[in-house]
Amino acid sequence: MLGVFSSSIISPPEELVAAGCRTPSPKTTSDALVQRFTRANGSALSMAVGEDVRLAFSHQNESPLRPRSFAVKDEIFCLFEGVLHNLGSLRQQYGLAKSANEVLLVIEAYKALRDRAPYPANHVVGHLDGDFAFIVFDKSTSTLFVASDQQGKVPLYWGITADGHVAFANDADLLKGSCGKSLASFPQGCFFSTAVGEIICYENPKSKITALPAEEEEIWGATFRVEGPVVVAPTR
């Protein structure tokens, strides 16, 4: 899965900008990145949401244990990879039919967060028990919401393209070709929302998240880490 967003949606993370400046490397534009994704995935679905967002999705080479899915509802677009172990109880919590899958559940969870303010975002994501990564874009508010599971079982990466777009993908090699060293693994157990403007550890939201410059030989330009002990939520 791939999500590419212009600077009008999300400001390029300073840590990734600095990483690219320290070790300049070849980059490509956001358009070239999307084209590369579609060429590499014969069954890929690619779409533009206005002029500032591109989303792409494919089932190619997906794990049967962590399938990918895509849905749109009420102008909310969601790319999801993985599985939620407590999907049944979450369906009841959000009043969804038994046929609702993970991607529809995440859309409903995001709507609850948006419409029931001040509902804490970390509570919404913290209630998701499973292996997952997802990208949500709300066209009606131009809000981006991205999250990864606590153990990082489903990989997620983000970087900056040559034309300053921020890209999220589950394939590090895909982003490396377009983002150079302005690339990092998205920190596990965390979420990023443009409504909040920062990365937050959802099990310990008061913990500070820092980005350390990576070694020259590493694929990334920076490594994001949660400072202090991470509080693990009890089994739900």
C-alpha positions, 0 to 999 in steps of 0.5 A: 500500500502507498499513500502520497501527500503534498505539503498542503496536507502534511508538512515534511517531518524536520527529522527526515528533511535533515536526514536527507540533507546530511547524506544527499542521495538520488530522489524521484518525484511523487508521480514517479513513485506512484508509477513505480508502484503500479508498474511493480504491481500488475493488479494495483489500484491507484487513485488521486484524491483531489490534487494533493493526495495519491493512494495506491493498493495491491494484493500482490505478494500479500501475506494470507495472515495479514491481508490488505484492504481498501475502502471509502466511506463518507469521504474517508479513505482507508488503506489497511494491512493486517488483522484485528484480533478483537474485531468481533467486540469492536464491531459491537462497540461501534454498532457494525454488522458482523460482515464488517471487516478491519478497514471499515472498522478503522473508518468508523473508529476514526469517525468516532474520534473526529465527531466525538471531540474531545475523544482522545486519539490514543484511546481509539488506536489503543483499543485496536488489538492486532497486527496492523498498519493503516493510512486514513485520509479524511477528504472533508477535513483534509486530515491524515491519520496513520498508525502502526501496531505495538509490535511493528508486525506490519512494517510501515515506512515514511519518507520525502520525495524529490518534490517535497511530498510525504509518502507512506508505504509498507515497502522500504525498497519502494520508498528508498528509490524515491526518498533517498536518505529522507526515509525512516521506519514509522515507529511501532505503537505510534500514530500520527495525525495532522490534526495533532501535528506530531507522532504520539505513542498511543500506549504512553502518550506523554512519552517524548519521541525523538529521531536519531541520525542513522549510521551511514550504512543503514537504509534509513536516514533516521530512527524514531524512538519512544523515550522512557518505558512503554506502558503495555495495555492490558489484554482486552 
